[in-house]
Amino acid sequence: MTPSLCRRCVALGARILIEKSAGMSAGFTDAEYRAAGARIESSAARIWAASDLIVKVKEPLASEYALLKKGQALFTYLHLAAGPELAQALLKRRILGIAYETVEATDGSFPLLKPMSHIAGRLAIQTGAYFLQSQLGGSGVLLGGIPGTLPGHVVVVGAGNSGAHSVQMAAGMGARVTVLDLDNRKLEMLDTEYRGRVVTLVANPGNLESAIADADLVVGAVLIPAAKAPTVVTRKMISRMRKGSVIVDIAIDQGGCVEGIRPTSHKSPVYISQGVLHYAVPNMPALVGRTSTLGLTQATEPFVVQIVSKGIDRALKESRGLAKGVNTQDGRIVCEAVAKALQ
Ligand SMILES: NC(=O)c1ccc[n+]([C@@H]2O[C@H](COP(=O)([O-])OP(=O)(O)OC[C@H]3O[C@@H](n4cnc5c(N)ncnc54)[C@H](O)[C@@H]3O)[C@@H](O)[C@H]2O)c1
């Protein structure tokens, strides 16, 4: 939460507890939260114990499971399709788990997934460009090239929210860009927008194989809502890539769309497999805490305000989109896609 959202909630009658230094990497001080009417609490455990609603960014860590209070509401990213242990912890404590990623807008889109996807999509290109540098084990390709040289080739698989922003950044840097998707309407939109500056391809195995074999940087940006990501980039495809090329699998938070990929961390962001650098950090937006906080909060604010002003039961009854976010309730998984993924 930003101090400004705290102020709005306090004005609506809520008591807000903020964990000490919670806003630090977003550039918000404890003093700003205090001035907004929140109380700063140094113990996270005490916040969990004292609150009816917990608003977070990422899903609870294993070390936090014991802090979940029976019947409490939790509003955060949950990604339960890729987290069976967390799902069990939420069910055991009968948590009302409202997942940012399945909250829906009236047009069926996912408004709370969008800002983080935009950020991850944009970051994928600057991160990929960085790891292509020679001193980091990369192939030494400058994505934009220089006059007289071939620019780097960026292949983006998935033309949704994250993929489209990867395309925008890569094209802006002067790279050659190929984008693949199963949804022709998405490809048509990008084709119209970039007027031939970007190559669009249907994501069938033949197109994927030939595009990836020639890629310096592959961005995995596919999503099947609330389900495990499909494997679209196979080991065989990777074996044909040039050594030192880079794969950034944004979809790693849903299990990844690259065969055999495993999550990496900000501390140790890449590993090399088949001579190709694999980057698979599930929380890329943490790299840009300020932009992420402002971007996420502007999207969550209307929902938080509804919950605070109406109470959670009425808010869920009156907002179909918010109700779509409910993944766990009364010890049951109530989101069909999540239940299917966890079978
Ligand atoms: N790693 C991170 O830090 C981070 C941050 C934000 C989002 N994400 C994740 O990024 C992923 C993508 O999110 P998004 O918002 O861009 O989703 P989106 O729904 O906007 O786009 C996904 C696209 O994938 C396409 N697609 C689905 N299956 C495909 C297949 N087999 N081949 C080709 N295309 C296929 C869809 O048609 C769609 O256009 C999600 O898993 C999301 O959770 C990760």
The ligand as an ORCA input file, in Angstrom:
! r2SCAN-3c Opt
* xyz 0 1
  N       8.243    -13.544    -13.470
  C       7.594    -12.474    -13.063
  O       8.115    -11.686    -12.279
  C       6.224    -12.193    -13.596
  C       5.656    -10.925    -13.445
  C       4.403    -10.692    -14.000
  C       3.724    -11.707    -14.693
  N       4.309    -12.927    -14.784
  C       3.698    -14.055    -15.503
  O       3.882    -13.873    -16.900
  C       3.003    -14.781    -17.556
  C       2.315    -14.060    -18.715
  O       1.384    -13.109    -18.198
  P       0.568    -12.127    -19.151
  O      -0.109    -11.157    -18.276
  O       1.433    -11.639    -20.237
  O      -0.538    -13.107    -19.756
  P      -1.553    -12.766    -20.948
  O      -2.758    -13.638    -20.722
  O      -1.753    -11.316    -21.128
  O      -0.765    -13.306    -22.223
  C      -0.457    -14.650    -22.376
  C      -0.438    -14.969    -23.847
  O       0.013    -16.325    -23.986
  C      -0.664    -16.833    -25.119
  N      -0.536    -18.291    -25.100
  C      -1.142    -19.193    -24.297
  N      -0.712    -20.424    -24.580
  C       0.181    -20.301    -25.588
  C       0.978    -21.228    -26.313
  N       0.928    -22.540    -26.070
  N       1.808    -20.736    -27.266
  C       1.874    -19.408    -27.525
  N       1.138    -18.489    -26.875
  C       0.306    -18.939    -25.915
  C      -2.083    -16.318    -24.972
  O      -2.794    -16.373    -26.205
  C      -1.820    -14.892    -24.522
  O      -1.762    -13.982    -25.596
  C       2.052    -15.266    -16.454
  O       2.465    -16.531    -16.007
  C       2.232    -14.254    -15.370
  O       1.868    -14.747    -14.100
  C       5.530    -13.180    -14.247
*
